[in-house]
Every structure is written in C-alpha cells, then in structure tokens.
C-alpha cells in the first residue's frame, strides 16, 4: 500500500511556488521598482561600484520589457509546478516527481551557466538558494513516489 506524501513537504513546495508567483507578479506590475532594486544589486555587485546609475533610459525600458516577459514565464512555471504538487505529486505519482526534477534541473543548469559565464554571481547565488528550496522537499518525498500512475487519494 502506498504511503501518502506528508502535507508538510507539499505545503513547503506550495509556499515556494507562491513566492515565485508573487515575484513574477512584481516583475510584471512593478517593473520600475524591481528594476531599481535588482538593478542596483546586479549592476553594483559586489557593491563596490555605482554602475547602475549610468544605465541609459533606453536600456531601462528594455529591462522593463524583459522583466515583464520573465515575470510572465515565472508565473506560468510556478502555477504549473503548484498544480503538479497539489495533484499528482501529492498522490505519489513518480512521473510528476521526475517531471519536476527534470524541469528544475533544466532551469538551474542553463540559468546558472549563463549567469556565471556573464559574471552575475549574485544570480548564481539566487539560483542555488532557489534550487535548494525546491530540492529539500522533493528529495524528502522521493520515497513516497510509486510507479503506479493511477495512484489516487
């Protein structure tokens, strides 16, 4: 008989998704405020130069476009992860666990490689923290996954 996945791990994952959705919404609806904060962090990291103040208005507008696009993608991704967590993952369906691991791994590897290659170590740090936040509960619930794709409540 299949053991049910502990609610604490499911809730942890749902909270992480909620945080990512809120961040995505902020990117879409508060791009100037996000740009001011993130721009100062990303451009001035490790906080020894004031490079962000030298960014042109054209560059700032382009960044706002990118924030909107990234925010929309992030919202969509987090909503899908939430649905997977609240549905098939909660009921121990291994395919859902494998799909989440594959999706998160693809994001982590590509985003972290490009961030590192372009010198944005602060984004590498953000990625590591985010990946760990997802990895801890996902690996904790691994033993509850079954190969039976018809598993239900």
N, C-alpha and C positions, 0 to 999 in steps of 0.2 A: 504494500500500500504506500502511496506517495505521501510524504510529509508536506505540509503546507509551508510556504515561504513565510518566515517571520515578518509580521507587519512593520516592525521597526526598520528593517532594511528597505522594504518597499516605500515606507514613508520618507526615509532618508533620500532615496532616489527621486521621489516626487518633489521634495523640497528643493533639491538641486535643480530639477527641471524648472520649478517655479522661479528660482533665482535667475536662471538663464533666460526665461521668458521676460522677466522684468528688465533685465539688462538689454535684451533685444528691443523691448518697447522704448526704453530710454534712448537707445541709439536711433530709433525711428522718430520719436516725438520730441526729444530734447537734444538734437544733434549739436547745437551750438554749445550747450552746457557740457555735454560729454566731450566735445572736441576741445574745449578749454581745459578740462581736467586731464583727459587722456593725452592730448597734445603736449601739455606741459610735462607729463610723466614720460611719454615715449620719446619726445624730442630732447628732453633735458636729462634723460637717464644717462649716467648715474648722478644726476642733479649737480653737475659741475658747469653747465653752460646754459645760456638763455637763448637757445636756438629757435624755440617755438615762436617767440615774439617776432622773428624775422620771416615767418611764413606769409606769402602773399595772399590777397583776398581771393584770387583765382584758385590757389591751392586749397584754401579753407573751404571754398564752395565745393570743390571736388571731393574733399574729405567728407563733407556733409552728405554728398551723394553716396559715397562708399559706406558711410555709417548706416544710411538708410537701407542699402542693399544687404549689408552684413547683418543688420538688425532683423530684417525680414527673414533671411535664411536661418538665423539663430532661433527666432521664434518658431518657425516651421519645424526645425530639427528638434527643438525641445518639446514641442507639442506631440510630435511623433514618438519620441522617447517616453514621454509621460503615458501615452496611450499603450505603448508596449509594456511598460512597467505595471500599469494598472490592469492590464488584461492578461496576455499570455505569460508574461514573466511571473506575475503573481501566482499563476496556477501551475508553475513549474515546467513550462514548455521550453525544452532545451533550445529549439530553433530560435526563440526570441532572445535568449541569453547570448547565443552565438552571433545573431544579427547585431545586437547592441555592442558586443565586443568588437566585431568587425568594423562597425560604423565609427565607434570611438577611437579605435586604433588607426583607421584611415585618416580621421581628422587630426589626431595627435601627431602622427608621423609627418604628414605633409605640412601642417601649420608650424610645427616646431622646427622642421628642417628649414623652411623658408625664413622663419623668424631668426633663427641662428645665423643663417647664411647672410642675411641683410643686417646683422648686428643688433637686432632688437631683443636683447637678452631679457628685458622685462616681460616681453610676451612669452618667451620660453618659460619663465617663472610662472606666469599666469596659467600657461598650458599644463605645467606639471601639477600645480595645485588643483586645477580643474580635473585633470585625469585621475589624480589620487582620490578626489571626492567621489568620482564615479566608480573607480576600481575597487575601493574598500568594500562597499556593499555588494558589488557584482561578484567579487570573488568569495565573499562570505556566503552568498546564496547558491553558489555553484553546486554544492552537494544536494540541493533540493530539486535540481533540474532532472527531468525524466525525458527519455527518448519518445515517450508516448505523446504524440502531438494532439491527441484527443482529450488530454487531461483537462478536467474541469474542477470547479469548486469542490 
